[in-house]
Amino acid sequence: MSEEEKEKYLEKRGISYIKNYNNEKIPQNYMYKHSRTYPGQHPQTSNMENIHDMISMLQKENEFLKIQRDDALNKLSSKENITNIDRVQFEELESEKKITLNNGHSCPLLGIGTSHMQNAAEVIYQSIKDGTRLIDTASKYENEEEVGKGIKRAIEEGIVERDDLFVVTKCWITEKEDPEKALRNSLVRLQLDYVDLYLDHWPSGKCYNGKENFKLVSMREMWPKMENLVEQNLTKSIGVSNYNVQNLFIILSICKIKPAVNEVEFHPYLYQKDLKEFCDKENIKIFAYNPLVKGSYCKNRYEKEMLEKGLDLLNEDIVKDLAKKYGKTEGQIVLNWHIHLGTIPIPGTSNPERMKENLESAKFEMDADDFEFLSALSEKKEFRFCDSLPIYGIDIFA
Ligand SMILES: NC(=O)c1ccc[n+]([C@@H]2O[C@H](COP(=O)([O-])OP(=O)(O)OC[C@H]3O[C@@H](n4cnc5c(N)ncnc54)[C@H](OP(=O)(O)O)[C@@H]3O)[C@@H](O)[C@H]2O)c1
């Protein structure tokens, strides 16, 4: 089909293309609801017919990948994989303390983030001792060795076995050309034979142009290499991070192995309902970073905005009131909101007492109304803190 024919075909269906930052064509209808670059395009991502149209188009463009259209459509429309988390399931999950990913592997309800972590070997060791099972690191955090030491010590002392842990690391933009080399390097630093989840850290390197030296690698080029890592048992699952709906479309249109996880900024000031709904439909779990809105970049970059807009999540009246009502800390209230929603929070802390406190946040259940009150914060005060637009001038979240 020629370019012209494609456009006509799409036009008939009310779909026109725009180009994304990777110069890849994206049907305009699917612009993410909170798009700042293309305001006015607020698609219903639940329209499976349009999704199928788009998948079919992208596959035609990618015949060299030899992905069968029917196979991809079947994967996308297979209902049995869909596990939207509701309150009933939440109760089951609470007792199991695990959720199941789309590939059958299970994952804890909450973890620990390690970016900017001080004394990571000791903190990770102690937090495993206290019950943490999910550990989120990245080559970019430059602490994989330390994290690995903590894990090794906990295993050697018989506190856990390797299989009890869920270790996540990520492929940084400078490593995208060769994810296998990147992951093997991470494994050496972590002193592990495999990780549980390997993520593509950012969908595009473009926003970092001029800051780090690297070759731009498209998602289509990279994803088959990520899939190969599962085939080689170097990771149990693969996923993505900071991907919006359009980016996920691209991966879903070419993948043999679906991303199991999308790790994104997510909290009551940034309740990304469209993205969450889309991920639920595709059975992609959301890992929530900056879950407490305490990431170091919040105050560092946005102190003025935080003061002006009153963005101080743990000091919000509603959070304080709920903390009193349930006899919990403010942090536990917010983390419980995440767990209730089925997003997996990965709060960072170097303080073992805090980690114990955070682990306890899975052990109670908020009333539905209270959950809604917290969710409503996003309508009044929506804010993204880990944002490419003001820093790099490119809106990767559009
Ligand atoms: N994929 C990505 O692009 C990406 C981007 C950003 C972050 N992440 C991941 O997400 C993790 C968490 O995100 P983040 O560090 O940005 O945000 P965060 O978890 O909201 O904030 C971390 C801060 O929260 C404090 N804290 C932890 N538990 C607390 C509690 N119960 N009550 C009050 N304060 C508490 C910690 O202080 P103390 O140390 O004093 O306890 C720490 O300074 C990171 O460590 C990293 O693993 C991923």
The ligand as an ORCA input file, in Angstrom:
! r2SCAN-3c Opt
* xyz 0 1
  N      11.724      4.993     35.769
  C      12.025      6.242     36.022
  O      12.267      7.052     35.108
  C      12.078      6.697     37.450
  C      12.114      8.076     37.759
  C      12.153      8.441     39.101
  C      12.164      7.473     40.096
  N      12.143      6.147     39.773
  C      12.151      5.093     40.810
  O      11.123      5.340     41.741
  C      11.659      5.370     43.062
  C      10.850      6.286     43.945
  O      10.647      7.548     43.372
  P      11.199      8.899     43.997
  O      12.359      8.619     44.880
  O      11.372      9.808     42.890
  O       9.957      9.433     44.838
  P       9.365      9.066     46.293
  O       9.491      7.618     46.574
  O       7.999      9.666     46.317
  O      10.281      9.906     47.249
  C      11.400      9.400     47.941
  C      11.508     10.165     49.263
  O      10.366      9.832     50.037
  C      10.719      9.735     51.390
  N       9.845      8.723     52.006
  C       9.809      7.383     51.774
  N       8.852      6.793     52.475
  C       8.238      7.778     53.186
  C       7.155      7.808     54.081
  N       6.501      6.696     54.439
  N       6.788      8.992     54.598
  C       7.437     10.140     54.269
  N       8.468     10.178     53.409
  C       8.866      9.006     52.873
  C      12.164      9.318     51.397
  O      12.837      9.935     52.464
  P      13.726      9.056     53.520
  O      14.867      8.463     52.743
  O      14.117     10.077     54.513
  O      12.796      8.027     54.063
  C      12.723      9.827     50.068
  O      13.422     11.015     50.256
  C      13.116      5.814     42.830
  O      13.934      5.480     43.919
  C      13.456      5.026     41.591
  O      13.760      3.677     41.937
  C      12.078      5.762     38.474
*
